[in-house]
Amino acid sequence: MIRPNGKRGDRERGGNVLLELRGLKKHFPVRHGFFRRTVGRLRAVDDVSLAVHEGESLGLVGESGCGKTTLGRCILRVIDATEGEILFRGGDGEMVDLMRLDQKALRPHRRLLQMIFQDPFSSLDPRMTVLDIVGEPLYESGLARGKQLVERVKALMADVGLEVKHLRRYPHAFSGGQRQRIGIARALAPQPKLIVCDEPVSALDVSVQAQILNLLQDLQTGRGLTYLFISHDLAVVQHTCDRVAVMYVGRVVELARTEDLFERPRHPYTEALLRAVPKPDPDLADEPIEIRGEVANPADPPPGCCFHPRCPHARDICRTDRPPWDEAADTHFAACHFARELHLEGA
């Protein structure tokens, strides 16, 4: 069983900001023809601005293809963003724009930003032992060598619930849940401040999911970690995250504390996502909201609000004007022209 996050609601906006995104964009060229000429741009991440506070878990949800993983990879500089700022509080406590750093200047900050990948099998090198996999970040970061490295790896194995006797085994000898624990140990090795969790439990059995999520919460409490938690599973996000950001076609359309967003969403897209969550009791099941049409094309998004072709509450202004980022309620933001007046149903 997943333990609810007991820290939820304890943080206010005045807390220390660990990561701040300002107008972040990532556009991929669309090429066509024999000469592969650029004929357009796919707006995978389109003008995203948000802040992540130290010690919190920020959930990032949305349909497949909305730009969640691309946003996480831009933050880690796995891929370079097209435009914007990625402000990160480094080891010296000063905010630095990661977008402006070359590879040499970025290196000291890389160990502070780590990622847990979705597929625990393909993310681990099958030719490396557990000792090599978990020890590599320690070696590359200059944190440990020789016997000290082995001892650090043993301690990390114990922290994630694996036995030390398995250090010389290869990834294929482990179950899916054990492989994900190895991935978590690898992310913890360089002593990061921020971990991007990209669907960390979606490839696991339900019973194992609960174990991994409880482990992540224990590690966060013990080590003061900050998580950007990318997920499709709203039930998981509800139990583990302090705040939730909802993405649609590369843009964040709603951001709020978890309880507020689930009790009273302010954007019609969020309402549709919440009503689609299956409930174990058929007597409590909601009638899903039918969203007509298809997801907007990020290479050619509609004018105004990107959601207006599918929105049951759309009006003329939605088709022409892009909605402002409005604080519809205390610490509850939404990009909707009618966020303050719509009465939408929560989960």
N, C-alpha and C positions, 0 to 999 in steps of 0.2 A: 504494500500500500504506500502511495506517495504521501509523505508528510507535508502539510501546508507550510508555506514559508512564514515563519513567525515574525520576521522583521518587517513584513509588508506594512506600509503606511507610516513607518517611523521616520522616514526621511522627508524633509521639506526641500523646496527648490533652492534654498540658500546654502545647501551642503556643497562640499568640494566637488567641482566638476572634473572628472578624469578625462573625458573625451567630449569634444564638441565638434559637430559638423556644421559647416556654414555653406549653403548653396552648392552642395556636392553634386556633380554630374559625371556620368560615365556614358558616353555615346560611342557605339560601335559603327564603323562604316558599313554601308550596304553596297555591295559590289555586284555588277551585272555585265553580261556580255563577254565576248572573247578576250577583250583587253582588260577585263575586270575593273572597269571604271567605277568610281564612287558615284552612286546615283541618289544616295540618301543617308540618313543617320538613324540608327536604332537607339532610342533613348532608354537604356536599361535602368539607369538611375537619373532622375530628372529633378534637380533642385531640391535636395534633401537637406534639411537643417534640424538638428536635434542634439541634445546633450545627455550624457550618461554620467551619473554621479558615482563617486567612489563607494564600493561595497554593495551596490544594488544589482538586481537582475532586471534588465530591460528586455522584454519580449518583442520580437519582430515577426509579425504574422501577415499572411496574404496568400493569394492563389499562386500556383506554380507559374513561374515566368514573370512575377511582379518586380523582381530585382533584389530580393532579400539577400541571396548568396553573393550577388555581384557587389552589393553594398558592403558586406562583410569583407570581401576580398580587397576592395578599395581601401578600407580602413587599415588593413594589414600591409598595404602596398604590394600585395601579390600581383595585382594589376594596377596600373596607374590611372587615376581618375582624369577626366577631361578638363574639369574646372572645379573651383571651390577651395575650401580650406578644411584640413583635418587637424584640429588642435588637440594635442595630447600632453598630459602632465607627466613629464619624464621623471627619471630617478632623482634629479635635483629639485623637483617640486615646481619647476617653471614650465609654462605652457609653450609648446613648440609646434609649428606647422609642419607636419610630416610631408605635405605636398611639396615643400620647398627644399627638402633635403636630398642630396645626392646619395648614392649607395654607401659611400664611406661614412658620411655624417649620420645616415640612418641606422647603421649597424648597432650602435649602443642601445638604440631604442627597440630593436627587433625582438630582443629576448623578453621585453616587457609586454609584448603583444603576441598571443599565441592563439591557436585554433584547434578545436576538436572537430573532426570531420564526420560526415554522415555515415559513410561506409567503413566500418572498422577493419575490413579485410583489404580493400584496395588501397587504403591509406597507409598500410604498413609494408615495408620492403620485405618480400618473402625470403630474400637471401641473407637477412640480418637476424641475429638473435635478439632476444628481449634486452639483454645487456647493451648491445650495440644501438638498438633503437632508442632506448631511454637515455643512454649515456651520451649519444651524439650531441644533443643540445648543450649538455654540460661541457663537453670538450670544445665545441665550436664557440661557446660564449666565454671560454676561459675560466669557468667556475670551478672545475675539478679536473684532476689528472690521476692516472694510476690507481693506487689502492683507495684514495679518497673518492674517486669517481665510482668505484665499485660499491663502496659503502653508501654513497648518496643514492645510487640506483636501488640498493637493497631497502633503504628507508622509504623511497618512493613506492616500491612494490608493496611494502606493508601498508602504506597510507591508502592505496587504492584497493586493498583486499586481495592481493595475489601473494603466492608463496615464493620465498626466496629461492627455493630449489629449482624453480622454473626459469632461472636467468639464462640458461644456455639453450633453451628451446626456441624453435622458430614459430612464426605466427600461425602456420597451418595446424599446429598441435593444440590450439586453443579454441574454445567455443566463441560465439559471437560476442557474448557479454564480456568474456575475459579479454578478447582483443580490444574491445572498447576501453576497458580498464587500462590496457597498455597504452592506448592512445591518450588517455587522460594523464597517465604518469609522464608521458613524453611532453605533454603541454605544460605540466607542472614543473618539469626539471629546471628550466632557466629562471624560475621564480618570477613569473609574470604578474602584472597588475591587472591586465584585461585579457579575458579569454572569450573568443567568438565561438559559440557552440552552434555549429551548423547542423541542425537536425540530428542531435547526438544519440537519440534513442529510436528513430523511426525505423531502423533496420533490425531492431531487436524484438524478441518476444515480449508480451505485455508484462509478465512477471519480472523479467530481467529489466525492463524499462524502469519499473519502480525502484529497483535496487540501484541502478545507475543514477537516477534523479536524486535519490536520497544521499548517495555518495557525493554528488556535485554540491548539494546543499551543505553537507558536513564540511567539505573542503572549503567552501566559501566562508563559512563561519569561522573555521580554524585558521585560515590563511588571509582573510580579509580580501578575497578576490572580488572582481567585478565581472559580470557576465553580460554579453550581448547574446540572447538566446533566440536563435532563428528556428521557427517551428511551424508546421501545419496544424498540429494538434492543439486546439484551443483549451482542451481540458488540462493538458500538461502545463500550458502557459498560465492558466488560472491558478494552479497550485504552487507554481515555482517562481513566478515573476512578480516584482514590485510594481512595475509599470508596463504598459503594452503600447507599441506603435503599430498601426495598421497601414500596410502599403498596398497601393493599387497602381499598376502601370508605371512603376518607377517613382511614384510620389508617396509621401506619407500623408494619409488623409485623416488620421485621428491618432491622438496621443493622450493617455490618461492613466491614472492609477488603476490597477487591475480591478478592484471592486467597483469603481465608478464606471469603467468601460463595460463590464459584464452586467451591471445592474441597469444602466441607462446609457446606451450608445448614442452618439450625436451625429453619426454619419450613416446614411441608408446602407452603404456597403457593409459596414460593421454589423448592423442589425441582421443583414442576410447571412453573414458568416456565423453569427451566434445562433440563429434559428436553425441552421443546418447541422449543428452539433448533435449527434445521436444521443438519446437518453436511454438508460437501461430499463426504466419503468414506462411501459406503453401508455399508462394513464396520464403520465406527465409530459409526454412527447408533444412538442410544438408542431403546428402545421408549417412546413418549410415555406419560406417566401420565394416565389418563383421570380428569378432574375431573367428577364427576356434578353435575347441577343447574345453576342459573343464578347469576350474580353477585348478591349480596344487594342489596336495594333500599335505597339510602342514605336514603330518606324513611321507611323502616320496617325498620331493621336488626334481625336476629335477636338474642335475648338471649345473653349469654355471649360466646364468640368468634364474630366475624362470619363466619369461614370454616368453622365446624363443620358446616353442612349439606352441604358439599362435601368435607370432609376425610376421608380414608380412615383416619386415626388417631384420630378423635374419640371421646371417652368422655363419661360423664355430666357430669363437672365442666365440660366444654367448652360444654355446652348451658345452663348456669346461671350460671357465674362468668366474668367478663371476665378474661382472662389478664394477669398482671402483666408489666411491662417488665423483663426479667431479663437479666443479663449471663451468658449461658450459657457463654462462654469469654472469654479476654482480648480486650477491646475488641469483642466480638461479642455484640450484643444481639438479643433476639427476644421477641415477645409471644406465647408459647405455653406452656401448662402443662407440656409435656413436652419442652421444648427441650433439656434436658440429657441425656435418655435416648434420644430418637429417633436412629436412625442413617439419615440421609437421604443420597441420592446427589447429587453435584454434577455439573457439566458435564463 
